[in-house]
Amino acid sequence: MSRIPLPYRLIERFLSTDRLTTYLHMAGGNHDQAVGLYLNNLHQCQRFYAGLHWLEIGLRNAINKQLSDTYGVEWYNSPVLALANKECEQIEKAKNRLIRENKPITNGSLIAELSFGFWVNLFNAPYDSLWRYGLRKAFAVADQSLQRKQVSSALHPILKLRNRIAHYEPILRLDLESLWLDMDKVIQWIEPEAKGLLNNVSKP
């Protein structure tokens, strides 16, 4: 199916001038190129969204399995983990959303309700002991040289990318090639046999 040409003025009227300002600057003021950049950004977001699907769900499942094995299936209620206030508040908000929707608070329903940011923040410096005493085992390569800082450094830029995509913001100025490689790397840290999993998604 051929694409219908999209005039800049139509997109500007429909989406707002502010929405196109970044792309217009990137295009040096050329309206047609700005529209092309906007569509390219949308295309890249579509590709990354599919890759993020594999990473986010795989990561939270790996973390949940390890924390459940170590602290029980209701690890999110365990004071032993000593979660920070921010993470505790996110858990309570997730529980409240489930209650409002008349859904049971189970391990499966709660982990699906928690944001990607929640899981990524578990690798921040305050959780160094959590990493040493259990969380590192969420990764199949944990018996090698993988460190918490490596996981954190890889995940935080991916989180930024994910949030920009979720809020329909530009991603073209990010190092998309490096981000794609980091996503693939984290997936392999979780499950080495998943090497090439992102090959099922068109590379940016």
Backbone bond lengths (Angstrom), bond angles and torsions (degrees), N, CA, C in turn:
res aa  C-N    CA-C-N  psi(-1)  N-CA   C-N-CA  omega(-1)  CA-C   N-CA-C  phi
1 M - - - 1.450 - - 1.528 109.64 -
2 S 1.323 117.10 125.59 1.463 120.50 -179.42 1.523 110.54 -75.51
3 R 1.320 115.65 148.58 1.447 120.55 -179.56 1.519 110.88 -84.50
4 I 1.314 115.77 141.99 1.452 121.38 177.30 1.525 108.17 -82.37
5 P 1.348 118.41 128.74 1.469 120.04 177.78 1.532 110.41 -57.74
6 L 1.332 115.56 138.04 1.457 120.71 -178.52 1.530 109.48 -112.84
7 P 1.316 118.40 108.59 1.472 120.68 179.20 1.521 111.25 -66.56
8 Y 1.330 115.06 142.77 1.462 120.48 -179.43 1.524 111.26 -56.04
9 R 1.326 117.97 -44.84 1.461 120.82 -176.10 1.526 111.77 -62.52
10 L 1.314 116.34 -34.01 1.466 119.77 177.65 1.535 110.12 -66.46
11 I 1.347 116.02 -47.62 1.463 120.38 -179.86 1.527 110.35 -63.81
12 E 1.325 116.16 -40.82 1.458 120.27 179.79 1.522 111.17 -62.93
13 R 1.320 116.06 -42.18 1.468 120.31 179.43 1.528 111.28 -67.54
14 F 1.312 115.49 -37.13 1.467 120.41 -175.54 1.531 111.96 -78.84
15 L 1.330 116.97 -39.00 1.463 121.12 -173.99 1.529 114.03 -104.45
16 S 1.301 118.43 -18.46 1.477 126.30 -179.78 1.530 110.53 100.88
17 T 1.327 114.51 152.60 1.467 121.17 179.03 1.525 110.18 -64.56
18 D 1.329 116.50 -42.09 1.463 120.23 -179.12 1.519 111.79 -57.92
19 R 1.321 116.24 -39.41 1.457 120.44 -178.26 1.523 111.48 -61.99
20 L 1.332 117.84 -32.48 1.460 121.62 -175.94 1.528 114.01 -96.30
21 T 1.338 117.17 -6.95 1.463 120.27 -175.22 1.521 112.95 -55.76
22 T 1.325 117.75 -47.21 1.464 121.82 -179.36 1.525 111.35 -57.88
23 Y 1.314 116.38 -44.82 1.466 121.40 -177.89 1.519 111.00 -69.40
24 L 1.324 116.74 -35.12 1.461 120.98 178.82 1.526 110.20 -66.74
25 H 1.335 116.46 -39.66 1.461 120.43 176.29 1.525 110.57 -64.54
26 M 1.328 116.85 -42.54 1.464 121.11 179.63 1.524 111.10 -63.72
27 A 1.324 115.58 -30.51 1.470 121.01 -178.08 1.520 112.36 -90.40
28 G 1.334 117.03 6.69 1.457 119.89 179.39 1.513 112.99 63.51
29 G 1.330 116.47 29.03 1.455 120.47 177.66 1.519 114.54 89.53
30 N 1.327 117.49 -2.55 1.468 120.98 -179.26 1.529 109.24 -80.71
31 H 1.322 116.43 117.30 1.466 121.05 -174.83 1.525 112.49 -64.37
32 D 1.327 116.78 -44.81 1.468 119.41 -178.06 1.531 110.96 -63.92
33 Q 1.327 115.91 -41.30 1.461 118.97 178.76 1.527 111.61 -67.17
34 A 1.325 116.65 -34.34 1.465 120.38 177.83 1.521 110.79 -62.34
35 V 1.329 116.72 -42.47 1.462 120.65 177.02 1.527 109.70 -63.70
36 G 1.331 116.82 -41.60 1.461 120.57 178.47 1.513 111.80 -61.41
37 L 1.332 116.87 -41.26 1.461 120.93 178.12 1.525 111.23 -66.06
38 Y 1.314 116.10 -39.09 1.468 119.79 179.45 1.529 110.07 -62.16
39 L 1.331 116.19 -44.34 1.464 120.30 179.91 1.533 111.27 -68.60
40 N 1.338 116.17 -36.02 1.464 119.67 177.11 1.524 110.15 -65.14
41 N 1.338 117.10 -40.80 1.454 121.30 177.63 1.528 110.40 -60.45
42 L 1.322 115.25 -43.25 1.464 119.97 178.68 1.531 110.75 -62.15
43 H 1.324 116.47 -40.60 1.456 121.33 -179.93 1.529 110.77 -65.10
44 Q 1.336 117.00 -43.21 1.460 120.49 178.69 1.529 111.16 -64.68
45 C 1.327 116.62 -38.49 1.464 120.08 177.72 1.525 111.08 -61.65
46 Q 1.326 116.13 -39.70 1.470 120.10 178.85 1.524 110.49 -62.04
47 R 1.318 116.64 -43.34 1.464 120.48 -179.56 1.523 111.29 -65.01
48 F 1.326 116.17 -46.62 1.466 119.91 -178.18 1.526 111.40 -67.16
49 Y 1.311 116.91 -32.99 1.469 119.68 179.93 1.528 110.19 -58.66
50 A 1.315 116.22 -41.12 1.468 120.07 179.26 1.529 110.80 -65.96
51 G 1.343 116.82 -41.56 1.460 119.86 178.22 1.515 112.11 -66.14
52 L 1.332 116.51 -38.79 1.458 121.33 178.67 1.520 111.83 -64.50
53 H 1.318 115.80 -28.88 1.470 120.57 176.25 1.529 109.92 -56.73
54 W 1.337 116.12 -49.83 1.462 120.18 -179.18 1.525 111.09 -63.79
55 L 1.326 115.87 -46.91 1.463 120.23 -175.23 1.523 112.51 -66.11
56 E 1.330 117.05 -50.93 1.462 119.99 -173.85 1.520 112.43 -64.21
57 I 1.317 117.15 -46.24 1.462 119.84 -178.91 1.525 110.99 -69.63
58 G 1.337 116.36 -40.31 1.462 119.56 178.50 1.521 112.17 -64.32
59 L 1.336 116.50 -40.38 1.460 120.76 -179.48 1.518 111.45 -65.61
60 R 1.337 116.49 -49.92 1.466 118.19 -177.00 1.523 111.66 -65.63
61 N 1.334 117.29 -33.56 1.465 119.88 178.08 1.524 111.40 -68.19
62 A 1.347 116.25 -39.76 1.463 120.41 179.29 1.526 110.52 -65.66
63 I 1.344 116.46 -43.00 1.464 120.50 178.91 1.524 110.25 -65.03
64 N 1.311 116.14 -46.24 1.468 120.37 -178.66 1.528 111.58 -61.07
65 K 1.312 116.71 -41.75 1.470 120.09 179.92 1.528 110.49 -61.36
66 Q 1.334 116.17 -45.48 1.457 119.31 -177.32 1.526 111.81 -68.67
67 L 1.338 116.78 -42.87 1.467 119.56 179.23 1.527 110.63 -66.94
68 S 1.331 116.63 -34.54 1.469 120.16 177.92 1.524 110.58 -67.38
69 D 1.337 116.44 -40.70 1.467 120.54 178.86 1.529 111.02 -65.55
70 T 1.323 116.26 -33.85 1.466 120.65 -175.46 1.521 113.38 -87.73
71 Y 1.338 116.61 -41.81 1.467 120.77 -172.32 1.531 114.20 -118.62
72 G 1.336 116.78 1.98 1.456 120.10 -178.03 1.519 111.41 96.80
73 V 1.349 116.33 159.08 1.463 120.19 -174.86 1.529 113.00 -64.09
74 E 1.318 117.26 -20.36 1.460 119.95 175.90 1.527 109.89 -102.55
75 W 1.322 115.93 44.04 1.462 121.60 -179.26 1.522 112.20 -56.39
76 Y 1.303 116.39 -29.35 1.474 121.34 -178.70 1.525 111.71 -68.09
77 N 1.338 117.95 -11.61 1.469 122.22 175.41 1.526 112.42 -102.66
78 S 1.322 116.18 -3.46 1.471 120.15 -173.92 1.532 111.50 -82.51
79 P 1.337 117.24 124.98 1.472 120.22 177.26 1.529 111.98 -71.77
80 V 1.319 117.03 -15.29 1.463 121.17 -178.54 1.530 111.28 -62.86
81 L 1.328 116.37 -32.45 1.459 119.71 -178.95 1.518 112.30 -67.74
82 A 1.332 116.33 -25.78 1.476 121.92 -179.32 1.528 111.16 53.40
83 L 1.323 115.49 52.09 1.460 119.68 178.50 1.521 110.55 -66.37
84 A 1.321 116.58 147.82 1.464 121.82 179.68 1.529 109.69 -70.29
85 N 1.332 115.30 163.07 1.470 120.65 -178.29 1.525 112.09 -55.07
86 K 1.334 115.99 -41.74 1.467 119.43 -177.83 1.517 111.10 -59.47
87 E 1.326 116.54 -46.88 1.465 120.33 -179.02 1.530 111.20 -68.71
88 C 1.334 116.75 -37.90 1.475 120.04 177.19 1.524 110.72 -62.32
89 E 1.321 116.00 -40.59 1.465 119.99 179.10 1.523 111.09 -65.26
90 Q 1.336 116.74 -38.42 1.466 119.93 178.68 1.529 110.81 -64.70
91 I 1.328 116.21 -38.30 1.461 120.69 178.35 1.524 109.95 -64.95
92 E 1.327 117.14 -44.34 1.466 120.81 179.91 1.520 111.31 -64.40
93 K 1.321 117.11 -39.81 1.462 120.43 178.13 1.531 110.78 -64.80
94 A 1.329 115.88 -39.20 1.462 120.44 177.94 1.529 110.50 -63.46
95 K 1.330 116.13 -43.19 1.468 120.23 177.47 1.528 111.03 -61.26
96 N 1.322 116.53 -43.94 1.464 120.89 -178.83 1.522 112.05 -63.92
97 R 1.336 116.49 -36.64 1.470 119.47 177.20 1.524 110.25 -64.39
98 L 1.329 116.66 -41.50 1.462 120.32 178.94 1.535 110.83 -64.45
99 I 1.331 116.06 -39.88 1.466 120.14 179.04 1.526 110.53 -63.88
100 R 1.338 116.32 -44.35 1.466 120.42 179.79 1.524 111.67 -61.36
101 E 1.323 115.99 -32.18 1.461 120.76 -179.31 1.530 112.35 -91.14
102 N 1.350 115.21 8.96 1.472 121.28 179.37 1.534 112.34 57.59
103 K 1.324 115.05 38.19 1.461 120.63 178.39 1.527 109.03 -107.99
104 P 1.316 117.29 144.90 1.474 119.81 179.31 1.522 110.92 -69.94
105 I 1.316 116.24 146.54 1.465 120.61 176.75 1.520 108.02 -88.85
106 T 1.306 114.98 95.35 1.463 120.87 178.38 1.525 108.25 -116.34
107 N 1.302 115.23 169.69 1.458 119.43 178.09 1.532 110.16 -56.51
108 G 1.320 115.98 -48.36 1.458 120.24 -177.17 1.512 113.41 -64.23
109 S 1.329 116.83 -43.73 1.465 119.41 -177.66 1.525 111.41 -69.51
110 L 1.328 116.84 -34.80 1.461 119.43 -177.27 1.523 111.91 -72.84
111 I 1.337 117.56 -43.80 1.469 117.99 -178.08 1.526 110.91 -65.54
112 A 1.333 116.89 -30.56 1.458 119.86 178.01 1.522 111.49 -71.84
113 E 1.323 116.81 -22.88 1.461 122.19 -176.94 1.534 111.51 -85.39
114 L 1.321 116.88 -23.12 1.470 120.25 -177.93 1.528 111.30 -77.60
115 S 1.315 116.20 143.23 1.464 121.43 -174.55 1.528 112.00 -75.54
116 F 1.312 114.94 162.42 1.457 121.27 176.06 1.533 110.00 -59.54
117 G 1.340 116.03 -36.44 1.456 120.63 178.78 1.517 112.57 -60.16
118 F 1.322 116.90 -35.79 1.466 121.07 177.92 1.524 110.01 -58.64
119 W 1.329 116.19 -48.89 1.465 120.60 -176.43 1.522 111.15 -68.21
120 V 1.324 116.78 -40.41 1.461 120.71 -179.95 1.527 110.83 -63.58
121 N 1.325 116.91 -40.57 1.464 120.71 -177.23 1.528 113.47 -68.02
122 L 1.317 117.75 -15.45 1.468 120.35 176.77 1.533 111.80 -68.16
123 F 1.337 116.19 -9.82 1.467 120.07 178.82 1.530 111.97 -103.66
124 N 1.330 116.42 9.80 1.457 120.64 175.59 1.528 110.78 -72.18
125 A 1.324 116.73 163.26 1.469 122.56 -175.94 1.531 114.99 -52.69
126 P 1.351 119.94 -39.44 1.471 119.03 -179.61 1.531 114.25 -60.44
127 Y 1.344 116.25 -16.93 1.459 119.60 -178.51 1.535 112.08 -103.57
128 D 1.300 115.28 27.80 1.468 119.47 -179.44 1.527 111.66 -60.42
129 S 1.365 115.82 -41.48 1.476 117.25 179.03 1.513 112.56 -68.10
130 L 1.336 116.35 -35.54 1.465 120.35 177.07 1.525 109.37 -62.19
131 W 1.318 116.39 -37.77 1.467 120.76 177.64 1.530 110.16 -64.28
132 R 1.324 116.05 -47.69 1.465 119.88 -175.73 1.525 112.21 -66.28
133 Y 1.329 117.02 -36.92 1.465 119.97 -173.12 1.523 114.41 -99.64
134 G 1.309 117.53 17.40 1.453 116.98 175.48 1.511 116.10 169.89
135 L 1.316 117.58 -45.25 1.457 119.75 -170.95 1.522 112.67 -65.09
136 R 1.328 116.91 -30.13 1.466 119.53 -179.81 1.529 111.42 -61.36
137 K 1.345 116.13 -25.42 1.463 119.69 -178.90 1.526 112.62 -74.90
138 A 1.327 115.97 -4.65 1.466 119.20 174.81 1.523 110.51 -71.02
139 F 1.334 115.34 -13.10 1.461 120.55 -178.85 1.520 109.62 -110.51
140 A 1.317 115.25 132.90 1.461 120.28 -176.95 1.520 112.02 -64.55
141 V 1.344 117.30 -19.58 1.464 119.84 -178.43 1.527 111.12 -99.67
142 A 1.333 116.91 15.53 1.475 120.65 -174.97 1.523 113.20 -63.26
143 D 1.338 117.69 -21.38 1.454 119.37 -179.25 1.529 110.86 -83.06
144 Q 1.319 116.43 0.83 1.458 120.15 178.30 1.532 109.28 -102.21
145 S 1.310 117.85 -134.08 1.472 119.55 -171.74 1.529 113.76 -103.65
146 L 1.298 118.31 10.50 1.458 120.67 -177.32 1.523 110.96 -64.64
147 Q 1.330 115.94 131.74 1.452 122.11 -178.92 1.531 110.97 -116.07
148 R 1.329 115.83 155.44 1.465 120.84 178.83 1.526 111.07 -55.91
149 K 1.331 117.27 -42.66 1.464 121.11 -178.32 1.524 111.73 -60.35
150 Q 1.335 116.54 -35.81 1.460 119.89 178.59 1.523 110.95 -63.83
151 V 1.333 115.00 -43.77 1.466 119.61 -179.68 1.521 109.91 -65.30
152 S 1.324 116.05 -44.94 1.457 120.72 -179.72 1.524 111.46 -61.91
153 S 1.333 116.32 -44.65 1.468 120.96 -178.79 1.518 112.13 -64.23
154 A 1.319 116.61 -33.50 1.463 120.14 178.85 1.526 111.54 -76.31
155 L 1.336 116.55 -38.42 1.460 119.98 -172.35 1.520 114.74 -79.51
156 H 1.323 118.79 -34.67 1.465 119.69 -174.89 1.538 113.52 -63.58
157 P 1.339 119.94 -42.97 1.466 118.54 174.44 1.529 112.46 -63.51
158 I 1.336 116.87 -33.16 1.462 120.72 177.47 1.523 109.87 -67.24
159 L 1.336 116.38 -38.91 1.464 120.70 176.23 1.527 110.82 -61.67
160 K 1.326 116.36 -42.68 1.468 120.81 177.62 1.523 110.38 -60.16
161 L 1.327 115.96 -45.00 1.465 120.79 177.63 1.516 110.55 -60.28
162 R 1.306 116.61 -46.56 1.462 121.87 -178.05 1.527 111.27 -59.72
163 N 1.338 115.93 -41.92 1.459 120.13 -179.41 1.520 111.90 -70.04
164 R 1.328 116.91 -35.46 1.465 119.53 176.95 1.524 110.40 -65.62
165 I 1.319 116.28 -40.26 1.468 120.02 178.06 1.520 110.10 -65.08
166 A 1.338 116.85 -43.15 1.461 121.31 -178.46 1.521 112.24 -64.46
167 H 1.337 117.35 -26.85 1.462 121.04 -179.11 1.527 111.91 -104.87
168 Y 1.346 116.03 15.57 1.473 122.16 174.86 1.529 112.46 58.88
169 E 1.321 116.42 38.60 1.457 121.20 -179.37 1.531 110.36 -99.80
170 P 1.330 117.19 160.82 1.470 120.56 -179.62 1.532 112.22 -64.05
171 I 1.325 116.08 140.73 1.470 120.39 176.37 1.531 111.32 -124.19
172 L 1.331 118.05 -2.48 1.460 121.15 -173.22 1.517 113.49 -64.37
173 R 1.334 117.81 -24.83 1.454 120.24 -179.86 1.529 112.65 -83.34
174 L 1.312 117.09 -6.26 1.467 121.13 176.45 1.525 109.34 -81.02
175 D 1.318 116.34 159.41 1.468 120.79 177.42 1.532 107.72 -81.64
176 L 1.311 115.27 84.07 1.460 120.85 -172.66 1.527 112.53 -64.76
177 E 1.323 116.51 -34.93 1.470 119.88 179.34 1.525 110.49 -62.80
178 S 1.353 116.87 -46.19 1.466 120.72 179.73 1.519 111.41 -65.61
179 L 1.315 116.50 -38.73 1.459 120.37 179.75 1.524 110.76 -64.82
180 W 1.321 116.32 -40.04 1.473 120.29 178.32 1.531 110.44 -63.13
181 L 1.340 115.78 -43.75 1.467 120.30 179.24 1.527 111.17 -64.62
182 D 1.329 116.52 -38.06 1.473 120.14 178.56 1.530 111.13 -66.68
183 M 1.320 116.82 -38.72 1.460 119.66 176.85 1.521 110.30 -61.00
184 D 1.323 115.37 -44.92 1.461 119.96 179.59 1.528 110.73 -64.22
185 K 1.342 116.28 -37.55 1.466 121.24 -179.79 1.527 111.53 -64.72
186 V 1.338 116.58 -45.32 1.466 120.04 -179.62 1.520 110.72 -64.81
187 I 1.319 117.15 -40.09 1.463 120.64 177.66 1.529 110.10 -59.07
188 Q 1.331 116.73 -41.68 1.463 119.95 179.44 1.524 112.15 -72.00
189 W 1.323 118.02 -28.08 1.463 119.82 173.85 1.526 110.11 -63.26
190 I 1.334 114.37 -38.69 1.466 119.57 -179.93 1.518 110.83 -72.25
191 E 1.323 115.35 -45.91 1.462 120.91 -176.09 1.534 109.09 -145.75
192 P 1.339 117.58 97.65 1.468 120.83 -178.18 1.520 113.78 -54.87
193 E 1.318 117.80 -31.85 1.458 120.41 -179.43 1.529 112.14 -72.51
194 A 1.337 115.52 -7.32 1.474 119.22 178.47 1.524 111.18 -86.66
195 K 1.332 117.08 9.76 1.457 120.67 176.92 1.525 109.90 -55.03
196 G 1.298 115.86 128.57 1.461 119.20 -179.28 1.510 113.38 90.25
197 L 1.352 117.34 0.27 1.459 119.86 -179.25 1.528 110.88 -57.83
198 L 1.329 116.39 -38.30 1.451 119.29 -179.23 1.521 112.58 -73.01
199 N 1.347 116.82 -7.93 1.461 118.80 175.02 1.522 111.75 -65.25
200 N 1.347 115.63 -17.11 1.457 119.90 176.73 1.526 111.71 -78.33
201 V 1.338 115.43 -3.83 1.453 121.58 178.19 1.512 107.88 -117.93
202 S 1.314 118.08 137.47 1.463 120.90 179.02 1.511 110.09 -60.05
203 K 1.316 117.34 126.83 1.462 122.22 -178.73 1.524 109.86 -70.09
204 P 1.359 117.19 139.61 1.469 120.02 177.59 1.516 111.67 -61.97
